[in-house]
Structures are given as C-alpha cells and as structure tokens.
Amino acid sequence: MKAHVATREATAVKRRSGVQYAALPYRVSGGILEVLLITSRRTRRWIVPKGWPVEGLPPPQCAAMEALEEAGVSGDVDRIPVGHYRYLKHHKARPSEPCKVEVYALKVRQQRKSWSEDEERERRWCTPAEAAAAVAEPLLRLLILEFEARFLAK
C-alpha cells in the first residue's frame, strides 16, 4: 500500500502537463476481436483504463499499470500509441482541465478475478462496435474503430 501511495504522490507534479496514458486492452475470442471497457468510479461511464504519468516509468508501462490497477488485466503493451483523444477531466474540488490521452494497445494475456479496484468498477468485453457505441468521447469512439480496422488489415 505504501508504494502505491508514494507512486501517486510522485505523479502530482506531472499532472500539470494535462497528459494521461491509457490502455486499450484487447483479445481475440472465438475469432472475434474484443476490447475491454471499464466504468469510471464517479460517473460510471464506460471508459478505457487511464491515468497520470508516473515518474521514471515510460508511457506504455504507465498504460499497462493502469490496466492492471483499474481493470485487472495484464499482457503485452505496444511501444507506439495507437492514437490519442482529448476530453475534459472534471474534478470535485478544483476546476476542470483539458486532457490529452495517449492510448496504447494491450494484448491481454491474463485477467484476474479480483484486483485493486474491482469493487469500484465494472468491466465488460465487447466488440469494437459495441465499445464505440458505449463510450462518450467521440475521439475515443473513432480511435477504437480505427484500431479494429488496422487490426483486421494485418
């Protein structure tokens, strides 16, 4: 627990950058591409796992760490982002801030039955089309559909 708290404290300085890192967890099940969405803790909207930079940790590993903490999944994370989207981060006690989210594909190798935020979030595997329909951010919708098109073109 102390390491987790220390990591979060170290990120406070980096938050001013307005950049977050996200994972787009995916798998192929029965020959069908699926992506994993989670609910946000406060608004319960469908999102991808994301978070603030961590001092000394490269962006792809930050994305992988968020996937493990928020969705309970781990696997192989791409070194190059699949894209980015922007959204307005709302806070309880301070003004909202614009954020750019760099998104890294994460091929899921393991899914835990319990994880650090399992009581605070739901997770759902869905097709890219279902995921795109479920998320609120228009640029995230587009990113998911473009990921599917690139994945299927391989």
Stockholm file with secondary structure:
# STOCKHOLM 1.0

chainA/1-154         MKAHVATREATAVKRRSGVQYAALPYRVSGGILEVLLITSRRTRRWIVPKGWPVEGLPPPQCAAMEALEEAGVSGDVDRIPVGHYRYLKHHKARPSEPCKVEVYALKVRQQRKSWSEDEERERRWCTPAEAAAAVAEPLLRLLILEFEARFLAK
#=GR chainA/1-154 SS CHHHHHHHHHHTTGGGGCEEEEEEEEEEETTEEEEEEEECTTTCCEECCEECCCTTCCHHHHHHHHIIIIICEEEEECSSCSEEEEEEECCSSSCCEEEEEEEEEEEEEEECSSCTTTTTCCEEEECHHHHHHHBSCHHHHHHHHHHHHHHHHC
#=GC SS_cons         CHHHHHHHHHHTTGGGGCEEEEEEEEEEETTEEEEEEEECTTTCCEECCEECCCTTCCHHHHHHHHIIIIICEEEEECSSCSEEEEEEECCSSSCCEEEEEEEEEEEEEEECSSCTTTTTCCEEEECHHHHHHHBSCHHHHHHHHHHHHHHHHC
//
